[in-house]
Amino acid sequence: MALVSGYHHLTLCTDGVQEDYDFYTKVLGLYSVKRTVLFDGTIPVYHLYYGSRNGDASTIITTFPFRKPAVFGKRGTNQSKIIQQAIPVGSADYWIDRLNGKGVDAAKISRFGITRVAFKHPCGIPHELVESPADNRPAIVNEAQHVNAAHGIKGIYGAAIAVFDRTAMDDFLGVSMSMKKEADSDEGLMFSVPNAGGPSSIVEVLHESTGPQGTWTLAGGTIHHLALNTGNEENQLELKAHLEGLGFTDVSDQKDRNYFKSCYVRSPGGALFEIAWSVEGGWALDEPAGQIGTTLVFPPWFEDRRQELIAGLEPATF
């Protein structure tokens, strides 16, 4: 029995906060779901969440806009490479025109026989909008940004991971995470994430045996982690024990992220995975349900540092 059901969120380390916010809300038509700060460490860094208006499961992209002097990640292999979101079948041309019209270079490509729109975040992280025929979710409509139901992003499709050796990732995703292999070709491996009858979510493994090793540090220009949804604490702890029983000694203890609880594990191919579940109340714990993502909020344990953290954050207009 699978202990995960789709994605919980995807998290990136980006660069400037303003370009990040404008890219996701004004270019891609997502909504601000939460504006808070990085819960780990001492450096003031925004943690921004984007997705559907109500922050529905498997729609959330989160970012750490990490513009710090001389701190920038290196993209390469043995690292998560591409962020992927689902769009309605037939809407690729709309997005090609929209993205190019907004100064974002975009091109139509195909992988595993599925049409995609390929482009990059302003900090350089590759993104794809994927025409997913198995995804029955309604599109995210954002009238203020002129994105309608025929074209809007539906939520997370998945992510692509670049690896030196795909064999170890084959075992990790299939045995450790109970994913089903859907394709195995010269283009790479494709695994479907268990979804309990919901939309099809994917992890792709791309074999890149040459090129630089990607960095794993918290630094701009790289993907930080891929979070899978366990639904509840019982499943999370059972999966944590399963991973540890398979010999993954670097599985983290549970972390309190205020809106959800998380554990982390580094996969053999380098990509960092999170297993997470949302607590009761979710995004509305510290903001009214109809106004999530409209104010800067802090976890209770940071309230005494509020003014210090605000003073250290990069200025931005939200």
N, C-alpha and C positions, 0 to 999 in steps of 0.2 A: 504494500500500500504506500502510495506517494505521500510524503510529509510536506510537500510544497504545492501551492496552487497559483501558478503564474508569478509575475514579478510584483514586488512591492514598490521599488523605485530604482532609478539609475543615478549615480552621482559622479560629477566631473569636477576637476580643478581647472578653473578657467583663468582669465587674466583680469581685465578691467570690469568693474561692477556695472557701469552704465551700458557698455556695449553688450554685456551679458543679458541684462534685464531687457533691453530693447530688442535683442535678437529673439528671445523666447516669447515675449509678449506682443511685440509689434510686427515682427516678421513671421513667426510661426503661429501666432494667434492663440497661444496658451494664456492661462490666467495665473496671476500671482496667488499661490496657495499659502505660503508662509514666508515671512522675513524674520530671520533670527540670526544667531551667530554660531560659529564653530564651537562645539561643546568641549573639545579636547585642546590641551595646550594653553598657552598664555597670550599668544599674539591675537589681537582683534581682527577677525575675518568674518565677513558676512557668510551666512548659509541661506541660500535662496531656494525656494521650492516653486515649481511650476507644474500645471496640469489642467484638469477640467475645473470648472467653476467651483465645484464642491470637493475637489481633491479626491475623486474616486480612485479606488484601488487600480493599480497598474497603469495609471496615467502620469505618474509623478517623475519629473526630472529634477534633480537637485544639483546645485553648484556651490562651490567655494570660490568666489572671485579672489584669486590669490595673487594680486599684483604686489610683489615684494622685490626690492632691489636684489639682483643677481640670483634670484630663485625662480627657475623655470624648468619644467620637466622635459625629458627627452622622449619623444615618441619613437617606438621601435617594436621589435618582436618580443615574445613572451610577455605580452601586455594586452589588456583590452584595447581595441582599436577603433571600433565604429559604434556609435549610438544609433539605434534604429527605432523609428516610430511608424505605426500603421496608418495608412490613408485609404479612402475608398478606391475600389477598382475603377480605373478610368480617369483618375484625377491627377495623374502624374504631369500632364501637359499644363494644367492650371498652376501647379507648383513650380514647374520650370519657368513659366512666364512671371509668376509672382516673385520668386527669388531673384531672378536676373534683373527684374524691374526695380528691385530694392538694393541692387548692387552686390548681391551674393551669387557668385558663379555657381551654376547648377547644370547638371547634365543627366540625361536618362541612361541608365545602365540596366543590366540584367544579371542575376546570379541565381543558380538553382531554378532557372526558368521563371523567375518572378521579377516583374518590372519594379525598378526603384529610381528615385531621384537622389543623386549624390551631390553633396555640397559640404561646406565646412563652417563650423562655428568661427566667429571672428578671431579666436585664439588659435585656430588651426585644427581642432579636433574634428575628424570626419563624422558626418551624419548621413543618414539615409532615411527617406520617406518611402515606405514599402507598400505597394498595392497588395494587400493581404486578402485573398478571397475567403479565408476561413474566419475572418474577424467580423462578427455580427454586431459589435458595439456601435452605438450612434456616434457620429462625429462630434467633436467639440466645436460648437458654434460660438463665434465671437463677432457680433455685429459691429462693434466699435472698430474692429480691425478688418472688416469686410471679408470674413471667413464664414461660409455657410455650410449647411449640412451635407451638401454634395461633395465638398472638398476638404472639410476640416480633419485635423489629426484625430485619430480614435484613441490613441494611447500608445503604450510601449509595445513594439513588435519584438524587440530583443536587442542583441549586441553581437558583434563579431570580435573574436579574440585571435590575435596573431601569435603563432607558436613556432619554435624550432622543431619540436617533435610532437606530432599530434596523437601518438599512441597513448601517452599518459593521460591526455585530456579525454580521449575516448573512454577510458576506464573511469576517470573521475566523474564525468557527466552521466555515464550510464549506470555505474555501480553505486557511486556515492550519492548522487542526486536523483536517481531513478528517472532520468530523462530517456526518451525514445529516439533512437537514431533514425532520421528520416531520409538522409542522403549521405553518400560517401563517394566522392568523385574527385577529379583533378581540381575542381573548384574549392574543395574542402569538405568538412563534415557539417551536417545540420542536425541539431537535436531539438525536439519539441519539449517544452516545459510542461509538466502535468498541470492541467487547468480545471479539473473537476467539471468538465462540460462547458467551460467558458471559452473565450477567444484563444486562438492559437498564438502561443508565444515561443520564441526561438532563441537558441544559442548557436552561433556559427563559429567554426574553428577553421582558420585560414593558415595554411602551411607556408611560413616565411622563414626559410632556412638560412638566409643571408640577411645582412643589415645589422644595425646596432641593437643592442639589448636596451629595451625601454626601461625607464626609471619607475620605481614603485613608491617614491616619496610623495609627500603632500606638496605638490608644486604645480604651477600653472601649465596649461596646455596638454594635460593628460586626463584619462578617465581614471577615477579613483576606485569605484567598486560597482558591482552588479548585485542588487538586493532581490532575493526571492522571498515570496510571501508564505510563511508557515501557517498563517491564520490564527494561531493561538500559541500560548506558552508551552503547552504539553507537546505539540508537534515540534516546536523549536528545540526543546531540551532533548527530545528523543532523537532528532536528527543530529544534534550536537554530539550525543553519545555514540551514534552510528559512525560519524566521521572520526571521532577519537578511536573507536574500536577498529577502524580500518587503518589506523596508524598516523592520522593527521594530528601531530602533536602541537601544531600552532593554532588550534581552534581557540578563539578568545573566550573569556568569560562573558556573561551577558552584560551589555551596556544599556544604560537608561538614556534614551534619546527624547524623553518627555512625551512625545506623541506616539512612540513605538519603542519596542525593546529589540536589541540587536546582538547577534554573535557574528564573528568574522572568521573566514578560513582562506588561506592562500592556496590556490589550485596549483597542480604541477606545471601548468602552462603559464604561471605567473599572474594571471588575473585574480584579483581579490574578490571573493564572494561574501555576501552578507546574507544571513537568514533572519527575517524580521517578522514581527506581528504588531498590529496597531492596537493601542490601549483603548479602553472605552472612552469615548469623547473625542478621540483623535485630534484633528486640526482645530476643533472648537474648544479645546481645553483652556485657552487663554485669549480667545477672541470670539465674538458672537458668530454663530454658524453662518449667517449671511454676509459676514464681513471678514472672512479669513483672508490673510495675505495683504491686509491694508495698513497694518501698523508694524513697527519694529518691536518684537517681543523677545524676552529673555527667559531662560529656565529659572526656576526659583533659586538655584544655587549660584546664579550669577547676578541676582538683583543688586547685591551690594557693590558690584563693579560696573553698574550700568553707565555712569558718566565716563568712567575710564575707557570702557569699550567703545562707546559712541565717539569719543574724541579720537580714537585710533582708527576708525573706519574710513574707508575712501568715500569722499563726497559723491552723492548720486541723487538724481531726481527720479522718484518712483511715481 
